[in-house]
């Protein structure tokens, strides 16, 4: 065994952080061999075993494994069937195939079916196994990070326009299905005076201000509500559950007052206002695009009325 083997797995996860590895293998000799390889090359791997695929599906689906080492020849599964069933049970858990079958075509098909790597029994040692596990976890983390970036505003961490639209569609669909469900409240927020802050203090201060605006909005809302940044200085708030127009106006007024409080930034103090448009929908009565359009129109009404105002869209059709 290479003396550098333990160092390989130092990078498998955060230092001293354990990695839960599920070995799906019915051959007792192979189980012992893998355990011995990982004992030296992967000291932070916590190994558990399953002799059948059916024994592995439940713990994987319950999130009890960070990575799976999978044999393709099991008593209740053969070939890529086991891989596909594992991926269906927990698509975010990386799988490394550890097979006795030397077939490049099968290896290619396994990777295409979602395996992070394909290793041959008898041709792998502790170092190469630990390296494959590390790469599998790194790729999985990178894929999750990219997926998160595609749906999150990179500056504030809030849902972006794409994720907000998806949540709005699902919220409206739930309202339509649930008998007796309450209204859904959508607020469209546009900041007043943001450009002046950018011009006076610079774009870094403007970014700092947007981050603080996002923090204040989140602090005022429930965890079940959605606060999103659509772009620039435009934000939206989506509240599910029973609400009447008066309660929505009270909430919007509180948000406007919170956003109007002075901001202590690294390069100076800034003050802004906010115009907030409110639109309410009942179950199944309002398309998402139309609801957003009404909230946007109400925001412009609030803006025309002066800074720090809110306006409620007429409920015609809602």
C-alpha positions in Angstrom: 0.0 0.0 0.0 1.3 3.4 -0.9 2.4 5.4 2.2 0.6 8.4 0.7 -2.8 6.6 0.9 -4.1 8.2 4.1 -3.3 11.6 2.7 -5.6 10.9 -0.3 -8.6 10.7 1.9 -7.7 13.7 3.9 -9.3 15.5 1.0 -12.4 13.2 0.9 -14.3 15.5 3.2 -13.7 18.3 5.6 -10.8 17.5 8.0 -11.9 15.0 10.7 -15.4 14.8 9.1 -16.7 11.3 8.8 -18.1 10.0 5.5 -20.9 7.4 5.7 -20.1 4.8 3.1 -22.6 2.1 2.3 -21.1 -1.0 0.6 -23.7 -3.1 -1.3 -21.9 -6.4 -1.7 -23.0 -10.0 -1.1 -19.6 -11.6 -1.1 -18.2 -11.8 2.4 -14.6 -12.0 1.2 -15.0 -8.8 -0.9 -16.6 -7.0 2.0 -13.6 -7.8 4.2 -11.2 -6.7 1.5 -12.9 -3.3 1.0 -13.1 -2.8 4.7 -9.4 -3.4 5.1 -8.5 -1.1 2.2 -10.6 1.7 3.6 -9.2 1.2 7.1 -5.8 2.4 5.9 -6.6 4.7 3.0 -9.8 6.2 4.3 -9.7 6.4 8.1 -12.6 8.8 8.2 -14.9 6.5 6.3 -17.7 4.9 8.4 -18.5 1.7 6.5 -21.8 -0.1 6.7 -22.9 -3.1 4.5 -25.8 -4.5 2.7 -25.9 -7.9 1.1 -28.9 -7.2 -1.1 -30.1 -4.2 -3.0 -33.4 -4.2 -1.2 -31.4 -3.8 2.1 -29.7 -0.7 0.7 -32.7 1.2 -0.8 -34.3 2.3 2.5 -31.2 3.7 4.3 -30.1 5.5 1.1 -33.5 7.0 0.7 -33.5 8.1 4.3 -30.3 10.0 3.8 -28.1 7.6 6.0 -25.3 7.3 3.4 -23.1 10.0 1.9 -21.7 7.6 -0.8 -22.5 4.1 -2.1 -20.1 1.4 -3.3 -22.2 -0.9 -5.4 -21.6 -4.4 -6.8 -23.6 -5.0 -10.0 -24.1 -8.8 -9.2 -26.4 -9.2 -6.3 -28.9 -11.9 -5.3 -31.8 -9.6 -6.0 -30.3 -7.4 -8.7 -28.0 -7.8 -11.7 -26.3 -5.3 -14.0 -27.5 -1.7 -14.2 -30.9 -2.4 -12.7 -29.5 -2.0 -9.2 -27.8 1.3 -10.1 -31.0 2.7 -11.6 -33.1 1.7 -8.6 -30.5 3.3 -6.2 -30.5 6.5 -8.3 -34.3 6.6 -8.3 -34.3 6.2 -4.5 -31.8 8.9 -3.8 -30.6 10.8 -6.9 -28.3 13.1 -4.9 -26.2 10.3 -3.3 -23.1 9.5 -5.4 -22.6 5.9 -6.4 -19.2 4.3 -7.3 -19.6 0.9 -9.0 -17.2 -1.8 -7.7 -17.6 -4.7 -10.1 -16.0 -7.9 -11.1 -17.1 -7.5 -14.7 -14.3 -6.2 -17.0 -16.5 -4.7 -19.7 -15.8 -1.2 -21.1 -19.3 -1.0 -22.6 -21.0 -1.8 -19.2 -18.7 0.7 -17.5 -19.7 3.4 -20.0 -23.4 2.6 -19.6 -23.0 2.7 -15.8 -21.6 6.2 -15.9 -24.3 7.3 -18.3 -26.9 5.9 -15.9 -25.5 8.1 -13.1 -22.5 6.3 -11.5 -19.7 8.6 -10.6 -17.1 6.0 -11.4 -16.6 2.3 -12.4 -13.9 0.3 -10.6 -12.7 -3.2 -11.2 -12.3 -5.6 -8.3 -8.8 -7.0 -8.3 -7.5 -3.9 -10.1 -8.1 -1.4 -7.3 -6.2 -0.7 -4.1 -7.0 1.5 -1.2 -5.4 4.6 -2.7 -7.4 4.3 -6.0 -10.6 3.5 -4.2 -10.2 6.5 -1.8 -9.4 8.7 -4.7 -12.5 7.6 -6.6 -14.6 8.2 -3.5 -13.2 11.7 -3.1 -13.8 12.6 -6.7 -17.3 11.3 -6.6 -18.1 13.4 -3.5 -16.4 16.5 -5.1 -18.3 16.2 -8.3 -21.6 15.7 -6.5 -20.9 18.8 -4.4 -20.0 20.8 -7.5 -23.2 19.7 -9.2 -25.3 20.8 -6.2 -23.5 24.1 -6.1 -24.2 24.8 -9.8 -27.8 23.8 -9.4 -28.1 26.2 -6.4 -26.4 29.0 -8.3 -28.9 28.5 -11.2 -31.8 29.2 -8.8 -30.3 31.7 -6.4 -29.3 35.3 -6.6 -25.5 35.2 -6.2 -25.3 38.5 -4.2 -28.1 38.0 -1.6 -28.6 34.3 -1.7 -32.3 34.8 -2.2 -34.4 32.8 -4.7 -34.0 34.4 -8.2 -36.7 35.1 -10.8 -36.7 31.4 -12.0 -37.1 29.9 -8.6 -39.6 32.5 -7.5 -41.8 31.8 -10.6 -41.7 28.1 -9.8 -42.7 28.7 -6.2 -45.5 31.0 -7.3 -46.9 28.5 -9.7 -46.8 25.7 -7.1 -48.4 28.0 -4.5 -51.3 28.8 -6.8 -51.7 25.2 -7.7 -52.0 24.3 -4.0 -54.5 27.1 -3.5 -56.6 25.6 -6.4 -56.5 22.1 -5.0 -57.2 22.8 -1.3 -60.8 23.3 -0.4 -61.3 26.3 1.8 -57.7 27.5 1.3 -57.0 31.2 2.2 -55.7 33.9 0.0 -52.2 34.1 -1.4 -50.5 37.4 -1.0 -47.8 38.7 -3.5 -45.8 41.9 -2.9 -43.7 43.6 -5.5 -41.0 45.9 -3.9 -39.0 48.5 -5.7 -36.4 50.5 -3.8 -36.5 54.4 -3.9 -33.1 56.1 -3.9 -31.0 53.1 -4.6 -29.3 54.7 -7.7 -28.4 57.7 -5.6 -26.6 55.4 -3.1 -24.7 53.8 -6.0 -23.7 57.2 -7.4 -22.6 58.6 -4.0 -20.9 55.7 -2.4 -20.1 53.3 -5.2 -21.3 50.0 -6.5 -19.7 48.0 -3.6 -21.8 50.1 -1.2 -24.8 49.4 -3.4 -24.2 45.7 -3.2 -23.8 45.9 0.6 -27.1 47.8 0.7 -28.9 45.1 -1.3 -27.6 42.4 1.0 -28.9 44.3 4.0 -32.3 44.8 2.3 -32.5 41.1 1.8 -31.6 40.4 5.4 -34.3 42.8 6.7 -37.0 41.3 4.5 -36.2 37.8 5.6 -36.2 38.8 9.2 -39.7 40.2 8.9 -41.2 37.1 7.2 -42.0 33.6 8.3 -39.8 30.7 7.2 -42.6 29.4 5.1 -42.8 32.7 3.0 -40.6 33.3 0.0 -38.5 36.5 -0.3 -36.9 36.8 -3.8 -34.7 39.2 -5.7 -35.9 39.5 -9.3 -32.9 41.7 -10.3 -31.6 45.2 -9.8 -33.4 46.7 -6.8 -36.6 44.7 -7.3 -37.7 42.2 -4.7 -40.9 40.1 -4.2 -42.5 38.5 -1.2 -44.9 35.6 -1.4 -47.1 34.7 1.6 -49.3 31.6 1.6 -52.2 31.2 4.0 -55.3 33.0 5.0 -54.9 36.8 4.8 -57.3 39.7 4.2 -56.5 43.0 2.4 -56.2 44.9 5.6 -53.6 42.5 7.1 -51.6 42.6 3.8 -51.5 46.4 3.9 -50.3 46.3 7.5 -47.5 43.9 6.6 -46.5 45.9 3.6 -46.4 49.1 5.7 -44.2 47.4 8.3 -41.8 46.2 5.5 -41.6 49.7 4.1 -40.9 51.2 7.5 -38.2 48.6 8.1 -36.5 49.3 4.8 -36.6 53.0 5.4 -34.4 52.8 8.5 -30.9 54.1 8.0 -28.2 51.7 6.7 -24.7 51.8 8.2 -22.5 50.8 5.3 -18.7 50.4 5.2 -18.4 53.7 3.2 -21.1 55.7 4.9 -24.7 55.9 6.0 -27.5 55.5 3.4 -31.2 56.0 3.5 -33.7 54.7 1.0 -37.4 54.2 0.6 -39.5 51.4 -0.9 -42.7 51.3 -3.0 -44.7 48.1 -2.4 -47.5 46.8 -4.6 -49.8 44.1 -3.2 -51.9 41.6 -5.1 -54.1 38.9 -3.5 -55.4 35.8 -5.2 -58.0 33.2 -4.2 -57.7 29.5 -4.9 -57.5 28.7 -8.6 -58.6 32.2 -9.7 -55.4 33.9 -10.8 -52.7 32.9 -13.3 -49.2 33.5 -12.0 -48.2 36.0 -14.7 -51.4 38.0 -14.2 -50.9 38.1 -10.4 -47.4 39.4 -10.8 -48.5 42.0 -13.3 -51.2 43.3 -10.9 -48.6 43.5 -8.0 -46.2 45.3 -10.4 -48.9 47.8 -11.4 -49.9 48.4 -7.8 -46.2 49.1 -7.0 -46.2 51.9 -9.6 -49.3 53.3 -8.0 -47.4 53.3 -4.7 -44.4 55.0 -6.3 -46.6 57.7 -7.8 -48.0 58.3 -4.3 -44.6 59.0 -2.8 -41.7 57.1 -1.2 -42.4 54.6 1.5 -45.9 53.9 0.3 -47.8 50.7 -0.5 -50.8 50.1 -2.7 -53.3 47.3 -3.0 -54.3 46.1 -6.5 -58.0 45.9 -7.2 -59.2 42.3 -6.8 -61.1 42.3 -10.1 -61.0 38.7 -11.3 -59.1 37.6 -8.1 
